[in-house]
Amino acid sequence: MEYKVIPFIPTIDRNKENSIKVAKELETKIANYSNEGWKYVRLESVQTYIVPDPGCFGLGAKPGFTAYRQMIVFSKE
């Protein structure tokens, strides 16, 4: 079995759009990959740690933080 994982990073304008736009975007991605023979498995949340940036001599330093990314998982036999 073969797997394909792609990032899913939807964005909306909070003043104009709502979660329906996000659902449509996900639906479109699933349909496009299905047309290529891939079967949708699930939407997975992946936690990552972004390392701190020490800056130059401590100036402009940025702390590390945890970020979450959504990944769409597909499979193909």
mmCIF file of the N, C-alpha and C atoms, coordinates in Angstrom:
data_MODEL
# 
_entry.id   MODEL 
# 
loop_
_atom_site.group_PDB 
_atom_site.id 
_atom_site.type_symbol 
_atom_site.label_atom_id 
_atom_site.label_alt_id 
_atom_site.label_comp_id 
_atom_site.label_asym_id 
_atom_site.label_entity_id 
_atom_site.label_seq_id 
_atom_site.pdbx_PDB_ins_code 
_atom_site.Cartn_x 
_atom_site.Cartn_y 
_atom_site.Cartn_z 
_atom_site.occupancy 
_atom_site.B_iso_or_equiv 
_atom_site.pdbx_formal_charge 
_atom_site.auth_seq_id 
_atom_site.auth_comp_id 
_atom_site.auth_asym_id 
_atom_site.auth_atom_id 
_atom_site.pdbx_PDB_model_num 
ATOM 1   N N  . MET A 1 1  ? 0.846   -1.178 0.000   1.00 0.00 ? 1  MET A N  1 
ATOM 2   C CA . MET A 1 1  ? 0.000   0.000  0.000   1.00 0.00 ? 1  MET A CA 1 
ATOM 3   C C  . MET A 1 1  ? 0.894   1.244  0.000   1.00 0.00 ? 1  MET A C  1 
ATOM 4   N N  . GLU A 1 2  ? 0.459   2.219  -0.724  1.00 0.00 ? 2  GLU A N  1 
ATOM 5   C CA . GLU A 1 2  ? 1.172   3.489  -0.862  1.00 0.00 ? 2  GLU A CA 1 
ATOM 6   C C  . GLU A 1 2  ? 0.384   4.578  -0.125  1.00 0.00 ? 2  GLU A C  1 
ATOM 7   N N  . TYR A 1 3  ? 1.103   5.530  0.457   1.00 0.00 ? 3  TYR A N  1 
ATOM 8   C CA . TYR A 1 3  ? 0.443   6.643  1.146   1.00 0.00 ? 3  TYR A CA 1 
ATOM 9   C C  . TYR A 1 3  ? 0.952   7.974  0.608   1.00 0.00 ? 3  TYR A C  1 
ATOM 10  N N  . LYS A 1 4  ? 0.089   8.972  0.653   1.00 0.00 ? 4  LYS A N  1 
ATOM 11  C CA . LYS A 1 4  ? 0.460   10.337 0.286   1.00 0.00 ? 4  LYS A CA 1 
ATOM 12  C C  . LYS A 1 4  ? -0.106  11.243 1.376   1.00 0.00 ? 4  LYS A C  1 
ATOM 13  N N  . VAL A 1 5  ? 0.731   12.144 1.872   1.00 0.00 ? 5  VAL A N  1 
ATOM 14  C CA . VAL A 1 5  ? 0.309   13.091 2.906   1.00 0.00 ? 5  VAL A CA 1 
ATOM 15  C C  . VAL A 1 5  ? 0.589   14.495 2.393   1.00 0.00 ? 5  VAL A C  1 
ATOM 16  N N  . ILE A 1 6  ? -0.441  15.336 2.395   1.00 0.00 ? 6  ILE A N  1 
ATOM 17  C CA . ILE A 1 6  ? -0.269  16.707 1.918   1.00 0.00 ? 6  ILE A CA 1 
ATOM 18  C C  . ILE A 1 6  ? -0.745  17.679 2.994   1.00 0.00 ? 6  ILE A C  1 
ATOM 19  N N  . PRO A 1 7  ? -0.098  18.834 3.097   1.00 0.00 ? 7  PRO A N  1 
ATOM 20  C CA . PRO A 1 7  ? -0.545  19.823 4.084   1.00 0.00 ? 7  PRO A CA 1 
ATOM 21  C C  . PRO A 1 7  ? -1.879  20.442 3.689   1.00 0.00 ? 7  PRO A C  1 
ATOM 22  N N  . PHE A 1 8  ? -2.676  20.747 4.686   1.00 0.00 ? 8  PHE A N  1 
ATOM 23  C CA . PHE A 1 8  ? -3.950  21.419 4.467   1.00 0.00 ? 8  PHE A CA 1 
ATOM 24  C C  . PHE A 1 8  ? -3.969  22.655 5.360   1.00 0.00 ? 8  PHE A C  1 
ATOM 25  N N  . ILE A 1 9  ? -3.800  23.820 4.732   1.00 0.00 ? 9  ILE A N  1 
ATOM 26  C CA . ILE A 1 9  ? -3.726  25.078 5.466   1.00 0.00 ? 9  ILE A CA 1 
ATOM 27  C C  . ILE A 1 9  ? -4.761  26.041 4.893   1.00 0.00 ? 9  ILE A C  1 
ATOM 28  N N  . PRO A 1 10 ? -6.014  25.866 5.269   1.00 0.00 ? 10 PRO A N  1 
ATOM 29  C CA . PRO A 1 10 ? -7.051  26.755 4.741   1.00 0.00 ? 10 PRO A CA 1 
ATOM 30  C C  . PRO A 1 10 ? -7.011  28.123 5.412   1.00 0.00 ? 10 PRO A C  1 
ATOM 31  N N  . THR A 1 11 ? -7.426  29.133 4.682   1.00 0.00 ? 11 THR A N  1 
ATOM 32  C CA . THR A 1 11 ? -7.524  30.481 5.249   1.00 0.00 ? 11 THR A CA 1 
ATOM 33  C C  . THR A 1 11 ? -8.861  31.081 4.836   1.00 0.00 ? 11 THR A C  1 
ATOM 34  N N  . ILE A 1 12 ? -9.396  31.900 5.722   1.00 0.00 ? 12 ILE A N  1 
ATOM 35  C CA . ILE A 1 12 ? -10.634 32.604 5.401   1.00 0.00 ? 12 ILE A CA 1 
ATOM 36  C C  . ILE A 1 12 ? -10.531 34.050 5.871   1.00 0.00 ? 12 ILE A C  1 
ATOM 37  N N  . ASP A 1 13 ? -11.287 34.888 5.242   1.00 0.00 ? 13 ASP A N  1 
ATOM 38  C CA . ASP A 1 13 ? -11.437 36.277 5.671   1.00 0.00 ? 13 ASP A CA 1 
ATOM 39  C C  . ASP A 1 13 ? -12.566 36.271 6.698   1.00 0.00 ? 13 ASP A C  1 
ATOM 40  N N  . ARG A 1 14 ? -12.235 36.540 7.954   1.00 0.00 ? 14 ARG A N  1 
ATOM 41  C CA . ARG A 1 14 ? -13.235 36.420 9.019   1.00 0.00 ? 14 ARG A CA 1 
ATOM 42  C C  . ARG A 1 14 ? -14.439 37.335 8.837   1.00 0.00 ? 14 ARG A C  1 
ATOM 43  N N  . ASN A 1 15 ? -14.289 38.379 8.040   1.00 0.00 ? 15 ASN A N  1 
ATOM 44  C CA . ASN A 1 15 ? -15.395 39.313 7.820   1.00 0.00 ? 15 ASN A CA 1 
ATOM 45  C C  . ASN A 1 15 ? -16.303 38.902 6.660   1.00 0.00 ? 15 ASN A C  1 
ATOM 46  N N  . LYS A 1 16 ? -15.826 37.992 5.803   1.00 0.00 ? 16 LYS A N  1 
ATOM 47  C CA . LYS A 1 16 ? -16.586 37.646 4.604   1.00 0.00 ? 16 LYS A CA 1 
ATOM 48  C C  . LYS A 1 16 ? -16.935 36.168 4.504   1.00 0.00 ? 16 LYS A C  1 
ATOM 49  N N  . GLU A 1 17 ? -16.112 35.297 5.070   1.00 0.00 ? 17 GLU A N  1 
ATOM 50  C CA . GLU A 1 17 ? -16.264 33.871 4.835   1.00 0.00 ? 17 GLU A CA 1 
ATOM 51  C C  . GLU A 1 17 ? -16.449 33.121 6.150   1.00 0.00 ? 17 GLU A C  1 
ATOM 52  N N  . ASN A 1 18 ? -16.801 31.846 6.033   1.00 0.00 ? 18 ASN A N  1 
ATOM 53  C CA . ASN A 1 18 ? -16.957 31.027 7.226   1.00 0.00 ? 18 ASN A CA 1 
ATOM 54  C C  . ASN A 1 18 ? -16.426 29.624 6.959   1.00 0.00 ? 18 ASN A C  1 
ATOM 55  N N  . SER A 1 19 ? -16.737 28.709 7.849   1.00 0.00 ? 19 SER A N  1 
ATOM 56  C CA . SER A 1 19 ? -16.182 27.366 7.739   1.00 0.00 ? 19 SER A CA 1 
ATOM 57  C C  . SER A 1 19 ? -16.677 26.604 6.508   1.00 0.00 ? 19 SER A C  1 
ATOM 58  N N  . ILE A 1 20 ? -17.737 27.075 5.881   1.00 0.00 ? 20 ILE A N  1 
ATOM 59  C CA . ILE A 1 20 ? -18.210 26.424 4.648   1.00 0.00 ? 20 ILE A CA 1 
ATOM 60  C C  . ILE A 1 20 ? -17.135 26.507 3.570   1.00 0.00 ? 20 ILE A C  1 
ATOM 61  N N  . LYS A 1 21 ? -16.421 27.630 3.507   1.00 0.00 ? 21 LYS A N  1 
ATOM 62  C CA . LYS A 1 21 ? -15.335 27.779 2.532   1.00 0.00 ? 21 LYS A CA 1 
ATOM 63  C C  . LYS A 1 21 ? -14.236 26.748 2.802   1.00 0.00 ? 21 LYS A C  1 
ATOM 64  N N  . VAL A 1 22 ? -13.908 26.534 4.071   1.00 0.00 ? 22 VAL A N  1 
ATOM 65  C CA . VAL A 1 22 ? -12.880 25.553 4.433   1.00 0.00 ? 22 VAL A CA 1 
ATOM 66  C C  . VAL A 1 22 ? -13.332 24.154 4.029   1.00 0.00 ? 22 VAL A C  1 
ATOM 67  N N  . ALA A 1 23 ? -14.583 23.837 4.301   1.00 0.00 ? 23 ALA A N  1 
ATOM 68  C CA . ALA A 1 23 ? -15.126 22.527 3.928   1.00 0.00 ? 23 ALA A CA 1 
ATOM 69  C C  . ALA A 1 23 ? -15.069 22.317 2.419   1.00 0.00 ? 23 ALA A C  1 
ATOM 70  N N  . LYS A 1 24 ? -15.412 23.339 1.660   1.00 0.00 ? 24 LYS A N  1 
ATOM 71  C CA . LYS A 1 24 ? -15.364 23.243 0.187   1.00 0.00 ? 24 LYS A CA 1 
ATOM 72  C C  . LYS A 1 24 ? -13.930 23.031 -0.301  1.00 0.00 ? 24 LYS A C  1 
ATOM 73  N N  . GLU A 1 25 ? -12.977 23.737 0.332   1.00 0.00 ? 25 GLU A N  1 
ATOM 74  C CA . GLU A 1 25 ? -11.571 23.584 -0.051  1.00 0.00 ? 25 GLU A CA 1 
ATOM 75  C C  . GLU A 1 25 ? -11.092 22.154 0.206   1.00 0.00 ? 25 GLU A C  1 
ATOM 76  N N  . LEU A 1 26 ? -11.464 21.599 1.353   1.00 0.00 ? 26 LEU A N  1 
ATOM 77  C CA . LEU A 1 26 ? -11.093 20.224 1.673   1.00 0.00 ? 26 LEU A CA 1 
ATOM 78  C C  . LEU A 1 26 ? -11.770 19.255 0.699   1.00 0.00 ? 26 LEU A C  1 
ATOM 79  N N  . GLU A 1 27 ? -13.030 19.499 0.422   1.00 0.00 ? 27 GLU A N  1 
ATOM 80  C CA . GLU A 1 27 ? -13.778 18.663 -0.526  1.00 0.00 ? 27 GLU A CA 1 
ATOM 81  C C  . GLU A 1 27 ? -13.113 18.668 -1.905  1.00 0.00 ? 27 GLU A C  1 
ATOM 82  N N  . THR A 1 28 ? -12.677 19.828 -2.351  1.00 0.00 ? 28 THR A N  1 
ATOM 83  C CA . THR A 1 28 ? -12.017 19.950 -3.655  1.00 0.00 ? 28 THR A CA 1 
ATOM 84  C C  . THR A 1 28 ? -10.713 19.163 -3.681  1.00 0.00 ? 28 THR A C  1 
ATOM 85  N N  . LYS A 1 29 ? -9.910  19.285 -2.624  1.00 0.00 ? 29 LYS A N  1 
ATOM 86  C CA . LYS A 1 29 ? -8.640  18.543 -2.573  1.00 0.00 ? 29 LYS A CA 1 
ATOM 87  C C  . LYS A 1 29 ? -8.893  17.034 -2.591  1.00 0.00 ? 29 LYS A C  1 
ATOM 88  N N  . ILE A 1 30 ? -9.875  16.589 -1.810  1.00 0.00 ? 30 ILE A N  1 
ATOM 89  C CA . ILE A 1 30 ? -10.193 15.157 -1.785  1.00 0.00 ? 30 ILE A CA 1 
ATOM 90  C C  . ILE A 1 30 ? -10.638 14.695 -3.164  1.00 0.00 ? 30 ILE A C  1 
ATOM 91  N N  . ALA A 1 31 ? -11.493 15.466 -3.826  1.00 0.00 ? 31 ALA A N  1 
ATOM 92  C CA . ALA A 1 31 ? -11.969 15.103 -5.168  1.00 0.00 ? 31 ALA A CA 1 
ATOM 93  C C  . ALA A 1 31 ? -10.820 15.057 -6.168  1.00 0.00 ? 31 ALA A C  1 
ATOM 94  N N  . ASN A 1 32 ? -9.933  16.041 -6.130  1.00 0.00 ? 32 ASN A N  1 
ATOM 95  C CA . ASN A 1 32 ? -8.804  16.078 -7.070  1.00 0.00 ? 32 ASN A CA 1 
ATOM 96  C C  . ASN A 1 32 ? -7.903  14.857 -6.916  1.00 0.00 ? 32 ASN A C  1 
ATOM 97  N N  . TYR A 1 33 ? -7.580  14.500 -5.678  1.00 0.00 ? 33 TYR A N  1 
ATOM 98  C CA . TYR A 1 33 ? -6.708  13.344 -5.453  1.00 0.00 ? 33 TYR A CA 1 
ATOM 99  C C  . TYR A 1 33 ? -7.450  12.038 -5.739  1.00 0.00 ? 33 TYR A C  1 
ATOM 100 N N  . SER A 1 34 ? -8.759  12.001 -5.501  1.00 0.00 ? 34 SER A N  1 
ATOM 101 C CA . SER A 1 34 ? -9.547  10.809 -5.829  1.00 0.00 ? 34 SER A CA 1 
ATOM 102 C C  . SER A 1 34 ? -9.526  10.558 -7.329  1.00 0.00 ? 34 SER A C  1 
ATOM 103 N N  . ASN A 1 35 ? -9.580  11.634 -8.116  1.00 0.00 ? 35 ASN A N  1 
ATOM 104 C CA . ASN A 1 35 ? -9.509  11.506 -9.571  1.00 0.00 ? 35 ASN A CA 1 
ATOM 105 C C  . ASN A 1 35 ? -8.177  10.938 -10.038 1.00 0.00 ? 35 ASN A C  1 
ATOM 106 N N  . GLU A 1 36 ? -7.141  11.069 -9.197  1.00 0.00 ? 36 GLU A N  1 
ATOM 107 C CA . GLU A 1 36 ? -5.818  10.524 -9.514  1.00 0.00 ? 36 GLU A CA 1 
ATOM 108 C C  . GLU A 1 36 ? -5.634  9.118  -8.947  1.00 0.00 ? 36 GLU A C  1 
ATOM 109 N N  . GLY A 1 37 ? -6.711  8.561  -8.377  1.00 0.00 ? 37 GLY A N  1 
ATOM 110 C CA . GLY A 1 37 ? -6.638  7.196  -7.869  1.00 0.00 ? 37 GLY A CA 1 
ATOM 111 C C  . GLY A 1 37 ? -6.335  7.077  -6.389  1.00 0.00 ? 37 GLY A C  1 
ATOM 112 N N  . TRP A 1 38 ? -6.244  8.182  -5.678  1.00 0.00 ? 38 TRP A N  1 
ATOM 113 C CA . TRP A 1 38 ? -5.954  8.152  -4.246  1.00 0.00 ? 38 TRP A CA 1 
ATOM 114 C C  . TRP A 1 38 ? -7.251  8.079  -3.461  1.00 0.00 ? 38 TRP A C  1 
ATOM 115 N N  . LYS A 1 39 ? -7.242  7.325  -2.366  1.00 0.00 ? 39 LYS A N  1 
ATOM 116 C CA . LYS A 1 39 ? -8.410  7.195  -1.494  1.00 0.00 ? 39 LYS A CA 1 
ATOM 117 C C  . LYS A 1 39 ? -8.165  8.013  -0.230  1.00 0.00 ? 39 LYS A C  1 
ATOM 118 N N  . TYR A 1 40 ? -9.116  8.876  0.108   1.00 0.00 ? 40 TYR A N  1 
ATOM 119 C CA . TYR A 1 40 ? -9.007  9.691  1.317   1.00 0.00 ? 40 TYR A CA 1 
ATOM 120 C C  . TYR A 1 40 ? -9.047  8.775  2.541   1.00 0.00 ? 40 TYR A C  1 
ATOM 121 N N  . VAL A 1 41 ? -8.104  8.988  3.484   1.00 0.00 ? 41 VAL A N  1 
ATOM 122 C CA . VAL A 1 41 ? -8.057  8.198  4.710   1.00 0.00 ? 41 VAL A CA 1 
ATOM 123 C C  . VAL A 1 41 ? -8.545  9.031  5.889   1.00 0.00 ? 41 VAL A C  1 
ATOM 124 N N  . ARG A 1 42 ? -7.896  10.187 6.125   1.00 0.00 ? 42 ARG A N  1 
ATOM 125 C CA . ARG A 1 42 ? -8.296  11.044 7.246   1.00 0.00 ? 42 ARG A CA 1 
ATOM 126 C C  . ARG A 1 42 ? -7.541  12.364 7.210   1.00 0.00 ? 42 ARG A C  1 
ATOM 127 N N  . LEU A 1 43 ? -8.003  13.286 8.054   1.00 0.00 ? 43 LEU A N  1 
ATOM 128 C CA . LEU A 1 43 ? -7.319  14.552 8.290   1.00 0.00 ? 43 LEU A CA 1 
ATOM 129 C C  . LEU A 1 43 ? -6.591  14.401 9.614   1.00 0.00 ? 43 LEU A C  1 
ATOM 130 N N  . GLU A 1 44 ? -5.292  14.573 9.601   1.00 0.00 ? 44 GLU A N  1 
ATOM 131 C CA . GLU A 1 44 ? -4.457  14.334 10.773  1.00 0.00 ? 44 GLU A CA 1 
ATOM 132 C C  . GLU A 1 44 ? -3.854  15.644 11.267  1.00 0.00 ? 44 GLU A C  1 
ATOM 133 N N  . SER A 1 45 ? -3.841  15.832 12.575  1.00 0.00 ? 45 SER A N  1 
ATOM 134 C CA . SER A 1 45 ? -3.208  17.008 13.172  1.00 0.00 ? 45 SER A CA 1 
ATOM 135 C C  . SER A 1 45 ? -1.809  16.616 13.631  1.00 0.00 ? 45 SER A C  1 
ATOM 136 N N  . VAL A 1 46 ? -0.807  17.366 13.200  1.00 0.00 ? 46 VAL A N  1 
ATOM 137 C CA . VAL A 1 46 ? 0.582   17.071 13.547  1.00 0.00 ? 46 VAL A CA 1 
ATOM 138 C C  . VAL A 1 46 ? 1.131   18.241 14.361  1.00 0.00 ? 46 VAL A C  1 
ATOM 139 N N  . GLN A 1 47 ? 1.667   17.915 15.525  1.00 0.00 ? 47 GLN A N  1 
ATOM 140 C CA . GLN A 1 47 ? 2.249   18.927 16.397  1.00 0.00 ? 47 GLN A CA 1 
ATOM 141 C C  . GLN A 1 47 ? 3.748   19.035 16.098  1.00 0.00 ? 47 GLN A C  1 
ATOM 142 N N  . THR A 1 48 ? 4.237   20.247 15.908  1.00 0.00 ? 48 THR A N  1 
ATOM 143 C CA . THR A 1 48 ? 5.662   20.464 15.664  1.00 0.00 ? 48 THR A CA 1 
ATOM 144 C C  . THR A 1 48 ? 6.176   21.546 16.594  1.00 0.00 ? 48 THR A C  1 
ATOM 145 N N  . TYR A 1 49 ? 7.472   21.522 16.840  1.00 0.00 ? 49 TYR A N  1 
ATOM 146 C CA . TYR A 1 49 ? 8.094   22.550 17.664  1.00 0.00 ? 49 TYR A CA 1 
ATOM 147 C C  . TYR A 1 49 ? 8.983   23.395 16.777  1.00 0.00 ? 49 TYR A C  1 
ATOM 148 N N  . ILE A 1 50 ? 8.730   24.686 16.773  1.00 0.00 ? 50 ILE A N  1 
ATOM 149 C CA . ILE A 1 50 ? 9.550   25.632 16.004  1.00 0.00 ? 50 ILE A CA 1 
ATOM 150 C C  . ILE A 1 50 ? 10.650  26.109 16.937  1.00 0.00 ? 50 ILE A C  1 
ATOM 151 N N  . VAL A 1 51 ? 11.901  25.851 16.553  1.00 0.00 ? 51 VAL A N  1 
ATOM 152 C CA . VAL A 1 51 ? 13.028  26.167 17.435  1.00 0.00 ? 51 VAL A CA 1 
ATOM 153 C C  . VAL A 1 51 ? 13.201  27.676 17.596  1.00 0.00 ? 51 VAL A C  1 
ATOM 154 N N  . PRO A 1 52 ? 13.748  28.093 18.728  1.00 0.00 ? 52 PRO A N  1 
ATOM 155 C CA . PRO A 1 52 ? 13.969  29.522 18.943  1.00 0.00 ? 52 PRO A CA 1 
ATOM 156 C C  . PRO A 1 52 ? 14.982  30.086 17.942  1.00 0.00 ? 52 PRO A C  1 
ATOM 157 N N  . ASP A 1 53 ? 14.865  31.355 17.664  1.00 0.00 ? 53 ASP A N  1 
ATOM 158 C CA . ASP A 1 53 ? 15.821  32.063 16.819  1.00 0.00 ? 53 ASP A CA 1 
ATOM 159 C C  . ASP A 1 53 ? 16.622  32.974 17.747  1.00 0.00 ? 53 ASP A C  1 
ATOM 160 N N  . PRO A 1 54 ? 17.925  32.709 17.908  1.00 0.00 ? 54 PRO A N  1 
ATOM 161 C CA . PRO A 1 54 ? 18.706  33.494 18.865  1.00 0.00 ? 54 PRO A CA 1 
ATOM 162 C C  . PRO A 1 54 ? 18.978  34.932 18.418  1.00 0.00 ? 54 PRO A C  1 
ATOM 163 N N  . GLY A 1 55 ? 18.713  35.240 17.155  1.00 0.00 ? 55 GLY A N  1 
ATOM 164 C CA . GLY A 1 55 ? 18.991  36.586 16.663  1.00 0.00 ? 55 GLY A CA 1 
ATOM 165 C C  . GLY A 1 55 ? 20.484  36.813 16.526  1.00 0.00 ? 55 GLY A C  1 
ATOM 166 N N  . CYS A 1 56 ? 20.861  38.027 16.294  1.00 0.00 ? 56 CYS A N  1 
ATOM 167 C CA . CYS A 1 56 ? 22.269  38.391 16.156  1.00 0.00 ? 56 CYS A CA 1 
ATOM 168 C C  . CYS A 1 56 ? 22.710  39.057 17.462  1.00 0.00 ? 56 CYS A C  1 
ATOM 169 N N  . PHE A 1 57 ? 23.574  38.391 18.211  1.00 0.00 ? 57 PHE A N  1 
ATOM 170 C CA . PHE A 1 57 ? 24.009  38.880 19.520  1.00 0.00 ? 57 PHE A CA 1 
ATOM 171 C C  . PHE A 1 57 ? 22.823  39.088 20.462  1.00 0.00 ? 57 PHE A C  1 
ATOM 172 N N  . GLY A 1 58 ? 21.785  38.268 20.297  1.00 0.00 ? 58 GLY A N  1 
ATOM 173 C CA . GLY A 1 58 ? 20.607  38.352 21.157  1.00 0.00 ? 58 GLY A CA 1 
ATOM 174 C C  . GLY A 1 58 ? 19.578  39.380 20.713  1.00 0.00 ? 58 GLY A C  1 
ATOM 175 N N  . LEU A 1 59 ? 19.941  40.230 19.738  1.00 0.00 ? 59 LEU A N  1 
ATOM 176 C CA . LEU A 1 59 ? 18.993  41.227 19.250  1.00 0.00 ? 59 LEU A CA 1 
ATOM 177 C C  . LEU A 1 59 ? 18.039  40.578 18.258  1.00 0.00 ? 59 LEU A C  1 
ATOM 178 N N  . GLY A 1 60 ? 16.777  40.834 18.415  1.00 0.00 ? 60 GLY A N  1 
ATOM 179 C CA . GLY A 1 60 ? 15.782  40.254 17.517  1.00 0.00 ? 60 GLY A CA 1 
ATOM 180 C C  . GLY A 1 60 ? 15.496  38.792 17.792  1.00 0.00 ? 60 GLY A C  1 
ATOM 181 N N  . ALA A 1 61 ? 15.908  38.308 18.973  1.00 0.00 ? 61 ALA A N  1 
ATOM 182 C CA . ALA A 1 61 ? 15.667  36.910 19.321  1.00 0.00 ? 61 ALA A CA 1 
ATOM 183 C C  . ALA A 1 61 ? 14.172  36.623 19.395  1.00 0.00 ? 61 ALA A C  1 
ATOM 184 N N  . LYS A 1 62 ? 13.801  35.399 18.997  1.00 0.00 ? 62 LYS A N  1 
ATOM 185 C CA . LYS A 1 62 ? 12.400  34.979 19.038  1.00 0.00 ? 62 LYS A CA 1 
ATOM 186 C C  . LYS A 1 62 ? 12.329  33.645 19.779  1.00 0.00 ? 62 LYS A C  1 
ATOM 187 N N  . PRO A 1 63 ? 11.383  33.509 20.684  1.00 0.00 ? 63 PRO A N  1 
ATOM 188 C CA . PRO A 1 63 ? 11.279  32.247 21.432  1.00 0.00 ? 63 PRO A CA 1 
ATOM 189 C C  . PRO A 1 63 ? 10.736  31.118 20.555  1.00 0.00 ? 63 PRO A C  1 
ATOM 190 N N  . GLY A 1 64 ? 11.015  29.895 20.956  1.00 0.00 ? 64 GLY A N  1 
ATOM 191 C CA . GLY A 1 64 ? 10.446  28.747 20.270  1.00 0.00 ? 64 GLY A CA 1 
ATOM 192 C C  . GLY A 1 64 ? 8.968   28.614 20.630  1.00 0.00 ? 64 GLY A C  1 
ATOM 193 N N  . PHE A 1 65 ? 8.239   27.864 19.830  1.00 0.00 ? 65 PHE A N  1 
ATOM 194 C CA . PHE A 1 65 ? 6.814   27.666 20.104  1.00 0.00 ? 65 PHE A CA 1 
ATOM 195 C C  . PHE A 1 65 ? 6.316   26.400 19.429  1.00 0.00 ? 65 PHE A C  1 
ATOM 196 N N  . THR A 1 66 ? 5.174   25.936 19.897  1.00 0.00 ? 66 THR A N  1 
ATOM 197 C CA . THR A 1 66 ? 4.538   24.757 19.330  1.00 0.00 ? 66 THR A CA 1 
ATOM 198 C C  . THR A 1 66 ? 3.532   25.196 18.273  1.00 0.00 ? 66 THR A C  1 
ATOM 199 N N  . ALA A 1 67 ? 3.536   24.500 17.152  1.00 0.00 ? 67 ALA A N  1 
ATOM 200 C CA . ALA A 1 67 ? 2.598   24.797 16.066  1.00 0.00 ? 67 ALA A CA 1 
ATOM 201 C C  . ALA A 1 67 ? 1.891   23.500 15.673  1.00 0.00 ? 67 ALA A C  1 
ATOM 202 N N  . TYR A 1 68 ? 0.682   23.637 15.196  1.00 0.00 ? 68 TYR A N  1 
ATOM 203 C CA . TYR A 1 68 ? -0.093  22.491 14.744  1.00 0.00 ? 68 TYR A CA 1 
ATOM 204 C C  . TYR A 1 68 ? -0.367  22.638 13.254  1.00 0.00 ? 68 TYR A C  1 
ATOM 205 N N  . ARG A 1 69 ? -0.193  21.545 12.540  1.00 0.00 ? 69 ARG A N  1 
ATOM 206 C CA . ARG A 1 69 ? -0.426  21.525 11.102  1.00 0.00 ? 69 ARG A CA 1 
ATOM 207 C C  . ARG A 1 69 ? -1.433  20.427 10.799  1.00 0.00 ? 69 ARG A C  1 
ATOM 208 N N  . GLN A 1 70 ? -2.330  20.702 9.863   1.00 0.00 ? 70 GLN A N  1 
ATOM 209 C CA . GLN A 1 70 ? -3.293  19.709 9.421   1.00 0.00 ? 70 GLN A CA 1 
ATOM 210 C C  . GLN A 1 70 ? -2.754  19.044 8.153   1.00 0.00 ? 70 GLN A C  1 
ATOM 211 N N  . MET A 1 71 ? -2.801  17.728 8.129   1.00 0.00 ? 71 MET A N  1 
ATOM 212 C CA . MET A 1 71 ? -2.328  16.962 6.980   1.00 0.00 ? 71 MET A CA 1 
ATOM 213 C C  . MET A 1 71 ? -3.435  16.050 6.487   1.00 0.00 ? 71 MET A C  1 
ATOM 214 N N  . ILE A 1 72 ? -3.622  16.012 5.175   1.00 0.00 ? 72 ILE A N  1 
ATOM 215 C CA . ILE A 1 72 ? -4.597  15.109 4.582   1.00 0.00 ? 72 ILE A CA 1 
ATOM 216 C C  . ILE A 1 72 ? -3.863  13.840 4.188   1.00 0.00 ? 72 ILE A C  1 
ATOM 217 N N  . VAL A 1 73 ? -4.395  12.701 4.633   1.00 0.00 ? 73 VAL A N  1 
ATOM 218 C CA . VAL A 1 73 ? -3.766  11.408 4.352   1.00 0.00 ? 73 VAL A CA 1 
ATOM 219 C C  . VAL A 1 73 ? -4.596  10.678 3.294   1.00 0.00 ? 73 VAL A C  1 
ATOM 220 N N  . PHE A 1 74 ? -3.897  10.221 2.262   1.00 0.00 ? 74 PHE A N  1 
ATOM 221 C CA . PHE A 1 74 ? -4.504  9.422  1.194   1.00 0.00 ? 74 PHE A CA 1 
ATOM 222 C C  . PHE A 1 74 ? -3.768  8.094  1.084   1.00 0.00 ? 74 PHE A C  1 
ATOM 223 N N  . SER A 1 75 ? -4.433  7.101  0.531   1.00 0.00 ? 75 SER A N  1 
ATOM 224 C CA . SER A 1 75 ? -3.778  5.807  0.304   1.00 0.00 ? 75 SER A CA 1 
ATOM 225 C C  . SER A 1 75 ? -4.127  5.317  -1.109  1.00 0.00 ? 75 SER A C  1 
ATOM 226 N N  . LYS A 1 76 ? -3.292  4.402  -1.586  1.00 0.00 ? 76 LYS A N  1 
ATOM 227 C CA . LYS A 1 76 ? -3.503  3.804  -2.903  1.00 0.00 ? 76 LYS A CA 1 
ATOM 228 C C  . LYS A 1 76 ? -2.946  2.382  -2.844  1.00 0.00 ? 76 LYS A C  1 
ATOM 229 N N  . GLU A 1 77 ? -3.677  1.455  -3.416  1.00 0.00 ? 77 GLU A N  1 
ATOM 230 C CA . GLU A 1 77 ? -3.182  0.059  -3.423  1.00 0.00 ? 77 GLU A CA 1 
ATOM 231 C C  . GLU A 1 77 ? -2.451  -0.239 -4.701  1.00 0.00 ? 77 GLU A C  1 
# 
